């Protein structure tokens, strides 16, 4: 079973949560390292200060032996196991006794690595704790030379402090960091939740309004949406209108077809009921069958009209025009008609291929019927400045007798032919008119400026 896709709100919060957790985590690690280095630096300075304190308070005897100070730089040096230790490597004299090294009272019972000797001026600080005094300690060591009248006395002093104090401070900081960053993260997530809900409010409103449209509670979506969603709402409204118009057109076509067929069927039925025979009966039946054929042809063409659609794919005009003209030249081969093209290669029709063929087919066939020798098809692109897609204008001209201005409306009526002697149903131009209206275009009939006959111009504005 396929898993249910996450909502936009859940996706946004998940992505923000991951980014926020990564940011706070990296920031926490950086701050932890920074505070650790700060604590180490403070410990280094503190232990160095204790070492200098010992040097300032101690003396060297005439026998070139170092004597510890009577008062320690820090009281904890006096208490065994206090966590602060001192030691010296070199000749020492305490209460008249001579030793090779010395340790503070706090370090007497502790095992500490105080045996190393350094050259004068050398210092060593262990940035990582070492074993000593029953646990881990940090050690600062200083090598120095005491100036004496009998020459320099090289000595090395070691100051150590338990690592527990630094680790405890670091642990307190980490706990505070977790508490504060955790609270900050929760607060930011709640803030992001509010921002995401507010940002997606128009999208949820679109979904709500679509539901109301489906239930028939409203006709269309409202237009007061943010700029990024206004075009989407407009496209959805166009799609809704297109679907409703298509459904309405299908219903009307079926209704009109049924209504239109009643009359010829009633005529034939009455002829059968009256017992009519002979040529009159045959002529009546043929007439009504022809009328029914005309009605069906028209209604089927009308039902096939899809009309304007928001998401229609573009169709190039030139190849379809060439296909239609090739067929018409065979039908009207006896007239030796010359059909010329002046078509922009980028001219495109946004709609159904069948509708384009119906438009061009009816207009070109009408031109082939009435022309003397020449037909001209022109197609141009109408650039769209701010619209989603370009418009289209094409013109079919012939060198025939043309159409009088006062006959245009009459000619475009259903079932009307320019000359009753010309074969046809008289509905071709009416179908063109219906198609043009369905695609929100405009059809005009005028005198051809190039050939002198009729000029049928169809214009679809950018949308």
C-alpha positions in Angstrom: 0.0 0.0 0.0 1.4 3.4 -1.0 2.3 5.7 1.8 0.2 8.9 2.1 2.2 11.9 0.9 3.1 14.5 3.4 1.2 17.8 3.3 2.9 21.0 2.4 2.7 22.1 6.0 4.3 18.9 7.3 7.0 19.0 4.6 7.8 22.6 5.5 8.0 21.9 9.2 10.1 18.7 8.6 12.5 20.5 6.5 12.7 23.5 8.9 13.1 21.1 11.8 16.0 19.3 10.2 17.7 22.5 9.3 17.1 24.0 12.7 18.3 20.8 14.5 21.5 20.8 12.4 22.1 24.5 13.0 21.5 24.3 16.7 23.6 21.1 17.0 26.5 22.6 15.1 26.2 25.8 17.1 26.1 23.9 20.3 29.2 21.9 19.4 31.0 25.1 18.4 30.0 26.8 21.7 31.0 23.7 23.7 34.5 23.8 22.1 34.7 27.5 22.6 33.9 27.3 26.3 36.3 24.4 26.7 39.1 26.4 25.2 38.1 29.3 27.4 38.2 27.2 30.6 41.6 25.7 29.5 43.0 29.2 28.9 41.7 30.3 32.3 43.2 27.3 34.0 46.5 27.9 32.2 46.6 31.5 33.4 45.6 30.5 36.9 48.2 27.8 37.3 50.8 30.1 35.8 49.9 32.7 38.3 50.4 30.1 41.1 53.8 29.3 39.7 54.9 32.9 39.6 53.4 33.3 43.1 55.7 30.6 44.4 58.7 32.2 42.7 57.9 35.6 44.2 57.6 34.3 47.7 60.5 31.8 47.9 64.2 32.3 48.4 67.5 30.6 47.7 70.1 29.9 50.5 73.8 30.7 50.3 74.3 27.0 49.6 72.3 27.5 46.4 69.2 25.6 47.6 65.6 26.7 47.1 63.4 27.2 50.2 59.6 27.2 49.9 57.6 30.2 51.0 56.1 30.2 54.5 52.7 31.2 53.2 51.3 29.3 50.1 49.9 31.4 47.2 46.6 29.6 47.7 45.3 28.0 51.0 44.3 24.8 49.1 48.0 24.0 48.7 48.1 23.4 52.5 45.2 20.8 52.5 45.9 17.2 51.4 43.7 16.1 48.5 42.4 19.6 48.0 42.7 19.3 44.2 45.5 21.9 43.9 49.1 20.7 44.0 52.6 22.1 43.6 56.0 20.6 43.2 59.6 21.6 42.4 62.5 19.7 40.9 65.9 20.9 42.0 68.0 21.4 45.2 65.7 22.2 48.1 66.3 23.0 51.7 63.4 22.7 54.3 64.1 23.3 58.0 67.8 22.6 57.5 67.1 19.4 55.6 68.3 19.1 52.1 66.2 17.4 49.3 66.4 16.9 45.5 62.7 18.0 45.1 59.8 19.5 46.9 56.0 19.1 47.1 53.3 21.2 48.6 51.4 19.7 51.7 48.4 19.0 49.4 50.6 16.8 47.1 52.5 14.8 49.7 50.3 11.7 49.6 49.4 12.0 45.9 51.1 10.3 43.0 51.8 13.1 40.5 54.1 13.3 37.5 56.3 16.0 38.9 59.7 14.5 38.0 60.4 16.2 34.7 63.0 19.0 34.5 62.7 21.8 31.9 65.3 24.1 30.5 65.2 27.7 31.8 62.4 29.6 30.1 60.5 26.5 28.9 56.8 26.0 29.8 54.5 23.0 29.3 50.8 22.9 29.8 48.8 19.7 29.3 45.7 20.6 27.3 44.5 17.0 27.9 44.3 15.7 31.5 46.8 13.1 32.7 46.6 10.5 35.4 47.6 11.7 38.9 46.3 12.2 42.4 43.8 9.3 42.0 42.2 10.9 39.0 42.8 13.2 36.1 44.8 16.5 36.5 46.0 19.3 34.3 49.6 20.3 34.9 51.5 23.6 34.2 55.3 23.3 34.3 57.8 26.1 34.2 61.6 25.9 33.9 63.6 28.9 35.2 67.1 29.8 36.4 67.5 31.5 39.8 70.3 34.1 39.7 72.8 33.5 42.5 76.1 35.0 43.5 77.7 31.6 42.9 75.9 31.2 39.5 72.5 30.3 38.2 70.4 27.7 39.9 68.2 25.7 37.4 64.8 24.8 38.8 61.5 23.4 37.5 58.2 24.1 39.2 55.0 22.1 38.5 51.4 23.2 39.4 48.6 20.7 39.0 44.8 21.0 39.4 42.2 18.3 39.4 40.3 18.0 36.1 37.0 17.5 38.0 36.5 21.3 38.5 36.9 22.1 34.8 34.7 19.1 33.7 32.0 20.2 36.2 32.0 23.7 34.8 31.8 22.3 31.3 29.0 19.9 32.3 27.0 22.8 33.8 27.5 24.8 30.7 26.4 21.9 28.5 23.2 21.5 30.6 22.5 25.1 30.3 23.2 24.9 26.5 20.8 22.0 26.1 18.0 23.7 28.1 18.3 27.1 26.4 18.8 25.6 22.9 16.0 23.2 23.4 13.7 26.0 24.5 14.9 28.1 21.6 14.3 25.2 19.2 10.8 24.6 20.4 10.0 28.3 20.3 11.4 28.6 16.8 9.4 25.5 15.6 6.2 27.0 17.1 7.0 30.3 15.4 7.7 28.4 12.1 4.4 26.5 12.5 2.5 29.8 12.8 4.4 31.3 9.8 3.8 28.2 7.7 0.1 28.1 8.5 -0.2 31.8 7.8 1.8 31.4 4.5 -0.3 28.4 3.4 -3.6 30.0 4.4 -4.4 31.1 0.8 -3.6 27.6 -0.5 -6.0 26.1 2.1 -8.6 28.7 1.1 -8.3 27.6 -2.5 -8.8 24.0 -1.5 -11.8 25.0 0.6 -13.3 27.1 -2.2 -12.8 24.3 -4.7 -14.8 22.0 -2.3 -17.6 24.5 -2.2 -17.5 24.8 -6.0 -17.8 21.0 -6.3 -20.7 21.0 -3.9 -22.4 23.7 -5.9 -22.2 26.3 -3.1 -20.4 28.8 -5.2 -19.7 29.4 -8.9 -16.0 30.2 -9.0 -12.9 30.8 -6.8 -12.5 34.3 -5.5 -9.8 36.6 -7.0 -8.3 38.2 -3.8 -5.3 35.9 -3.6 -1.6 36.7 -3.3 0.3 37.4 -6.6 1.8 33.9 -6.7 -1.6 32.3 -6.5 -3.7 34.8 -8.4 -2.7 33.3 -11.8 -3.4 29.8 -10.5 -6.9 30.8 -9.3 -7.5 32.5 -12.6 -6.5 29.4 -14.5 -8.7 27.2 -12.3 -11.7 29.6 -12.9 -11.0 29.4 -16.7 -10.9 25.6 -16.5 -14.2 25.6 -14.5 -15.8 27.9 -17.1 -14.6 25.8 -19.9 -15.9 22.6 -18.4 -19.3 24.1 -17.7 -19.5 25.6 -21.2 -18.6 22.2 -22.7 -21.2 20.4 -20.6 -23.8 23.1 -21.5 -22.9 22.8 -25.1 -23.3 19.0 -25.1 -26.7 19.3 -23.4 -27.9 22.0 -25.8 -26.6 20.1 -28.8 -28.5 16.9 -27.8 -31.6 19.0 -27.0 -31.4 20.9 -30.3 -30.8 17.7 -32.3 -33.8 16.0 -30.7 -35.9 19.0 -31.3 -34.7 19.6 -34.9 -35.4 16.0 -35.9 -39.0 16.0 -34.7 -40.3 18.1 -37.6 -38.9 16.0 -40.5 -39.8 12.8 -38.7 -43.3 14.1 -38.2 -43.6 15.0 -41.9 -42.6 11.6 -43.0 -44.9 10.0 -40.5 -47.8 12.0 -41.7 -47.1 11.0 -45.3 -47.1 7.4 -44.2 -50.3 7.8 -42.3 -52.1 9.4 -45.2 -51.0 6.6 -47.5 -49.2 8.9 -50.0 -47.4 7.2 -52.9 -45.6 7.9 -56.1 -43.2 10.6 -57.0 -44.6 13.1 -54.5 -44.1 10.8 -51.6 -40.6 9.9 -52.8 -39.7 13.6 -53.2 -41.0 14.4 -49.8 -39.0 11.6 -48.1 -35.8 12.5 -49.9 -36.3 16.2 -49.0 -36.8 15.3 -45.3 -33.9 12.9 -45.3 -31.7 15.6 -46.8 -32.9 18.0 -44.2 -32.1 15.5 -41.4 -28.7 14.9 -42.9 -28.1 18.6 -42.8 -29.3 18.9 -39.2 -27.1 15.9 -38.0 -24.0 17.2 -39.8 -24.4 20.6 -38.2 -25.1 19.4 -34.7 -22.3 16.8 -34.8 -19.9 19.6 -35.9 -21.2 21.8 -33.1 -20.9 19.1 -30.5 -17.3 18.5 -31.5 -16.3 22.1 -30.8 -14.2 22.0 -27.7 -13.8 25.7 -27.4 -11.3 27.7 -25.3 -9.3 25.6 -22.8 -6.7 26.9 -20.3 -4.2 24.1 -20.7 -4.5 23.4 -24.4 -1.3 22.4 -26.2 -0.2 24.6 -29.1 -0.7 23.3 -32.7 1.3 24.7 -35.6 -0.9 26.1 -38.3 1.2 25.7 -41.4 1.4 21.8 -41.7 -2.4 21.4 -41.1 -3.1 24.1 -43.7 -0.9 22.4 -46.2 -2.8 19.1 -45.6 -6.2 20.7 -46.1 -5.2 22.5 -49.3 -3.7 19.3 -50.7 -7.1 17.6 -50.3 -9.0 20.6 -51.7 -6.8 20.8 -54.8 -7.8 17.3 -55.7 -11.5 18.0 -55.2 -11.4 21.2 -57.3 -8.7 20.1 -59.7 -10.9 21.2 -62.7 -10.7 24.8 -61.6 -6.8 24.8 -61.6 -6.7 26.9 -58.4 -3.5 28.5 -57.1 -3.4 28.6 -53.3 -0.6 30.7 -51.8 0.6 30.7 -48.2 2.0 33.6 -46.1 2.2 31.9 -42.8 4.5 32.7 -39.9 6.4 29.4 -39.0 5.7 30.2 -35.3 2.0 30.7 -35.8 0.2 28.3 -33.3 -3.4 27.5 -32.4 -4.2 26.8 -28.8 -7.0 24.3 -28.9 -8.1 21.0 -30.3 -6.6 19.8 -33.6 -10.1 18.9 -34.9 -11.3 22.5 -34.3 -8.3 24.0 -36.2 -9.0 21.6 -39.1 -12.7 22.6 -39.0 -11.9 26.3 -39.0 -9.3 26.2 -41.8 -11.3 23.5 -43.7 -14.5 25.5 -43.9 -12.9 28.8 -44.7 -10.6 27.3 -47.4 -13.4 25.2 -48.9 -15.6 28.3 -49.1 -12.7 30.2 -50.8 -12.1 27.3 -53.3 -15.9 27.3 -54.1 -16.0 30.9 -55.0 -12.6 31.8 -56.3 -11.7 32.3 -59.9 -8.1 31.2 -59.8 -6.3 32.4 -56.7 -6.6 31.8 -52.9 -4.3 33.3 -50.3 -4.0 32.1 -46.6 -2.2 34.4 -44.2 -1.3 33.6 -40.6 0.5 35.8 -38.1 1.4 35.7 -34.4 -0.1 38.3 -32.0 2.6 38.7 -29.4 1.6 38.5 -25.7 3.0 41.3 -23.5 1.8 40.0 -20.2 -0.5 37.1 -21.2 0.3 33.5 -20.7 0.3 32.7 -24.5 0.4 34.5 -27.8 -2.6 35.2 -30.0 -3.2 34.3 -33.6 -4.7 36.0 -36.6 -5.3 34.4 -40.0 -7.0 35.5 -43.2 -8.4 33.5 -46.1 -8.7 35.6 -49.3 -10.0 34.8 -52.8 -10.4 36.5 -56.1 -14.1 35.6 -56.4 -17.2 37.9 -56.4 -16.8 38.8 -52.7 -19.5 39.4 -50.2 -21.6 42.5 -50.0 -21.5 44.2 -46.7 -25.2 44.0 -46.2 -25.2 40.2 -46.8 -22.5 39.3 -44.2 -24.9 38.6 -41.4 -27.3 36.7 -43.6 -24.5 34.6 -45.0 -23.3 33.6 -41.5 -26.7 32.2 -40.6 -27.2 28.5 -40.4 -28.4 26.8 -43.6 -27.8 29.8 -45.8 -25.8 29.4 -49.0 -24.4 32.2 -51.1 -25.8 30.5 -54.2 -28.4 27.8 -54.0 -26.9 26.3 -57.1 -23.6 25.5 -55.2 -23.7 22.1 -53.5 -23.5 22.1 -49.6 -25.6 22.4 -46.5 -25.0 26.1 -46.0 -23.7 25.6 -42.4 -19.9 25.8 -43.0 -19.5 29.4 -42.2 -22.0 29.1 -39.3 -19.8 26.4 -37.8 -16.8 28.7 -38.2 -18.7 31.4 -36.4 -19.6 29.0 -33.6 -16.0 27.8 -33.3 -14.7 31.3 -33.2 -17.1 32.3 -30.5 -16.3 29.1 -28.5 -12.6 30.1 -28.6 -13.4 33.7 -27.6 -12.2 35.0 -31.0 -13.6 37.3 -33.6 -14.6 36.7 -37.3 -14.9 39.5 -39.8 -15.8 39.4 -43.5 -14.5 42.1 -45.8 -13.2 42.8 -49.3 -9.8 41.3 -49.9 -7.1 44.0 -50.1 -4.8 41.6 -52.2 -7.1 39.6 -54.5 -10.3 41.7 -54.7 -12.7 39.0 -53.6 -13.9 38.0 -50.1 -11.6 38.1 -47.1 -12.5 36.1 -44.0 -10.3 37.2 -41.0 -10.2 35.2 -37.7 -8.5 36.8 -34.7 -7.7 35.1 -31.3 -6.3 37.6 -28.8 -3.5 36.7 -26.4 -4.7 35.1 -23.2 
